[in-house]
Amino acid sequence: MNKLILYFLIIGFLSSTPLQGQVIRIPEKFDFMSVPDEYGISTLLRLYLEKYKYRGIVMSGVSEKDLLSNIPFNDYGVMIKKKGSFLITKVQVAIVNASGKEIAISPEGTSRNKEYRYAYIEAIRSAMDQFTTLKDQALPQANTIESKSTATTPENQAIIEEKAPLPERKVALDQYLEARTLSEHSIGLYEQKGLAPTLVLYKTSSRDCFMVTQNNAPKGVFLYRNQQWFWEYYEESQLRIVPQYITGL
């Protein structure tokens, strides 16, 4: 009986022992927050870091802009890169060292929820779920010299049109189409410095699907999947699937 009690005491002690992995510090208030730990985002990040076997520490009273001056030399910090539009919230979670150098960055997490609370939570969950560098414990020691290959970029989607390779996700700005509202029901996609829309999208009952016209003629559909827009249409009785990089949609 005494051995059984001792066994449970040891198990209880081990389960309450803090993680001994690398320390990643989280600001209590990120730049997009109006109050500390708004929507529980800082706490959510801590739980994800602990899930991946790091020591996540929320720094009370520390904002994102003050984070670097509060990170010990051997620790890391978390920053959130936010972008998006009225239709979609996009975030990336970046891990930085004490000098502010970006060590790793998550793929883009997105949400199409209209309520900020749920949009931020959903987008950050999406980013952290895909953060393979953290999952694989691939961060270097904080006080070693990091190579440029340490920072990860979002993985390309495995969809190919006519056996042609997809472009890199990080493409030059002039390769993007810019979304601009035309009416209550339509959105125009413009090339850089374009005066007229290259494509016109018409809303459907799904926020992940648009009907497409080109030169006032029907030209397939726009579909959102795997965090990427795809233009699908038929040409010469063959289905074409073209990945699109769009700002503001």
C-alpha positions in Angstrom: 0.0 0.0 0.0 2.8 2.4 0.9 4.5 1.7 -2.5 1.2 2.5 -4.3 0.9 5.8 -2.4 4.5 6.7 -3.3 3.9 5.9 -6.9 0.9 8.2 -7.2 2.9 11.0 -5.4 5.7 10.7 -7.9 3.2 10.8 -10.8 1.6 13.8 -9.4 4.9 15.6 -8.9 6.0 14.9 -12.5 2.7 16.1 -13.9 3.0 19.4 -12.0 6.7 19.9 -13.0 7.0 22.8 -15.5 8.2 22.0 -19.0 12.0 22.2 -19.3 12.1 23.2 -23.0 13.1 26.5 -24.5 11.3 29.5 -23.1 9.1 31.5 -25.4 7.7 34.7 -23.9 4.3 36.1 -24.9 3.2 39.8 -24.5 0.1 40.2 -22.5 -1.1 42.8 -25.0 -0.6 42.5 -28.7 -0.8 45.6 -30.9 -4.3 44.8 -32.2 -5.7 44.4 -28.7 -7.5 47.1 -26.8 -7.0 45.4 -23.4 -4.5 42.8 -22.1 -5.1 39.2 -23.2 -8.1 40.3 -25.2 -10.2 37.3 -26.4 -7.8 35.1 -24.4 -5.3 35.2 -27.3 -2.1 35.4 -25.1 -3.4 32.5 -23.0 -4.3 30.5 -26.2 -0.7 30.9 -27.5 0.7 29.8 -24.2 -1.4 26.6 -24.3 -0.2 25.9 -27.8 3.5 26.4 -26.9 3.1 24.0 -23.9 1.4 21.5 -26.2 4.5 21.6 -28.4 6.8 21.1 -25.3 8.0 24.7 -24.9 7.8 26.9 -21.8 5.3 29.5 -22.7 5.3 32.5 -20.4 2.7 35.4 -20.7 4.5 38.5 -19.6 2.2 40.6 -17.4 2.1 44.3 -18.2 4.2 43.8 -21.3 2.9 45.0 -24.7 4.1 43.7 -28.1 6.1 46.8 -28.9 8.0 46.5 -25.5 8.6 42.7 -25.9 12.1 42.8 -27.2 13.4 44.9 -24.4 12.0 42.3 -21.9 13.3 39.1 -23.5 16.3 37.6 -21.8 19.2 36.7 -24.1 18.6 32.9 -24.0 14.8 33.2 -24.6 12.4 33.8 -27.5 9.4 36.0 -28.0 6.1 35.8 -29.9 4.9 38.5 -32.3 1.7 38.4 -34.5 1.7 39.7 -38.0 -1.9 40.7 -38.9 -3.4 41.6 -42.2 -6.7 41.1 -44.0 -9.7 42.9 -45.2 -13.4 43.3 -44.4 -14.0 39.8 -45.7 -11.1 37.8 -44.1 -8.8 38.0 -41.1 -5.2 36.8 -41.7 -2.4 36.3 -39.2 1.0 34.8 -38.9 2.7 33.9 -35.7 6.4 34.8 -35.6 9.1 33.6 -33.2 11.9 36.1 -32.6 15.0 36.2 -30.5 16.1 38.9 -28.1 17.6 41.0 -30.9 14.4 40.9 -32.8 15.6 38.5 -35.5 12.8 36.4 -36.9 13.7 32.7 -36.2 10.5 31.0 -37.6 7.1 32.1 -38.9 3.9 30.1 -39.2 1.9 29.6 -42.4 -0.9 32.1 -42.7 -3.9 31.4 -40.5 -7.2 32.7 -41.8 -10.8 33.2 -40.7 -13.8 34.4 -42.6 -15.8 34.9 -39.4 -17.3 38.4 -39.2 -17.0 38.7 -35.4 -13.5 39.8 -34.3 -13.4 37.6 -31.2 -14.0 34.4 -33.2 -12.0 35.5 -36.2 -8.8 36.1 -34.3 -9.1 32.9 -32.3 -9.9 30.8 -35.4 -7.0 32.4 -37.4 -4.5 32.0 -34.7 -5.5 28.4 -34.1 -5.1 27.8 -37.9 -1.6 29.3 -37.9 -0.5 27.4 -34.8 -1.9 24.1 -36.0 0.3 24.4 -39.1 3.4 25.6 -37.4 5.5 22.5 -38.1 8.8 24.2 -37.0 7.4 24.4 -33.5 5.9 20.9 -33.6 9.2 19.4 -34.7 11.2 21.2 -32.0 13.3 22.7 -34.8 14.2 26.0 -33.2 17.9 26.6 -32.7 19.4 27.5 -29.4 18.8 31.1 -28.8 22.5 32.1 -28.3 23.7 30.4 -31.5 24.1 32.0 -34.9 21.0 31.2 -36.9 21.1 30.6 -40.7 18.7 32.2 -43.1 17.2 28.8 -43.7 15.8 28.7 -40.2 12.8 30.8 -40.9 10.1 28.8 -42.6 7.7 29.9 -45.3 4.2 28.7 -46.0 4.1 25.4 -47.9 3.0 25.5 -51.5 -0.3 23.8 -52.2 -0.1 20.6 -54.2 -2.4 21.6 -57.1 -0.9 21.7 -60.6 -2.3 23.1 -63.8 -1.1 21.5 -67.0 1.9 20.0 -65.1 3.3 23.5 -64.6 4.8 24.1 -61.2 3.1 26.6 -58.9 4.7 29.9 -58.3 6.3 30.5 -54.8 3.8 31.7 -52.2 6.0 34.8 -51.7 5.6 36.5 -55.1 6.2 40.0 -56.1 3.5 42.5 -55.4 2.7 43.1 -59.1 1.7 39.4 -59.4 -1.2 40.0 -57.0 -4.7 41.0 -58.1 -6.3 43.6 -55.9 -9.9 43.2 -54.8 -12.1 46.3 -54.9 -15.8 46.5 -54.2 -17.9 47.4 -57.3 -21.4 47.0 -55.9 -23.3 45.3 -53.1 -23.1 42.1 -55.0 -19.9 42.3 -57.0 -16.1 42.7 -56.5 -13.5 43.6 -59.1 -10.0 42.1 -59.3 -7.5 44.6 -60.6 -3.9 44.2 -61.8 -1.4 46.6 -60.3 -2.2 50.1 -61.7 -5.0 48.6 -63.7 -7.9 51.0 -64.5 -10.5 48.3 -65.3 -11.1 45.0 -63.5 -9.4 41.9 -65.0 -12.1 39.7 -63.5 -15.4 40.5 -61.8 -16.6 38.3 -59.0 -20.3 37.9 -58.0 -21.2 36.8 -54.5 -23.0 33.6 -53.8 -24.6 32.1 -50.6 -21.1 30.9 -49.6 -18.3 33.3 -48.7 -15.8 30.7 -50.1 -17.3 30.8 -53.6 -17.8 33.5 -56.2 -19.1 33.4 -59.8 -16.6 34.9 -62.3 -17.1 37.0 -65.4 -14.4 38.1 -67.8 -15.1 40.7 -70.4 -18.8 40.5 -69.3 -18.9 36.8 -70.1 -19.2 33.9 -67.6 -15.8 32.4 -66.8 -16.1 29.7 -64.1 -15.9 30.1 -60.3 -13.6 31.3 -57.6 -13.2 28.8 -54.7 -11.4 29.2 -51.4 -9.7 26.1 -50.0 -6.6 25.2 -48.1 -6.1 28.9 -47.4 -5.8 29.7 -51.1 -8.1 31.1 -53.8 -8.4 29.1 -57.0 -10.0 30.1 -60.3 -11.7 27.1 -61.9 -13.1 27.2 -65.5 -13.3 25.1 -68.6 -11.3 25.7 -71.7 -11.5 23.4 -74.8 -13.5 20.9 -72.7 -10.8 20.7 -70.1 -11.0 21.9 -66.5 -8.4 24.5 -65.7 -7.5 25.2 -62.0 -5.4 28.3 -61.5 -4.2 29.4 -58.0 -4.7 33.2 -57.5 -2.9 35.5 -55.1 -5.3 38.3 -54.1 -5.1 41.3 -51.7 -8.2 42.5 -50.0 -10.3 39.5 -50.5 
